[in-house]
């Protein structure tokens, strides 16, 4: 796991629920959307999670996040 409790909770949530949007994750974990996004970005940089939309293309789309090594069939 990681060295941060929210990151661990995010990873456990994705493991149990599959691909999810930031808003879904933050609501389920009762964490702010900003904090959730910050930690998702850190997990993505560490190659622990990935999204179905590259960071540079997210201005108009909402990505779904999943654990690395888990297939994602989620669409926008």
PyMOL commands that set and color helices and strands:
alter all, ss='L'
color gray80, all
select helices_A, chain A and resi 5-17+22-29+33-45+55-57
alter helices_A, ss='H'
color red, helices_A
select strands_A, chain A and resi 49-51+65-67
alter strands_A, ss='S'
color yellow, strands_A
deselect
rebuild
show_as cartoon
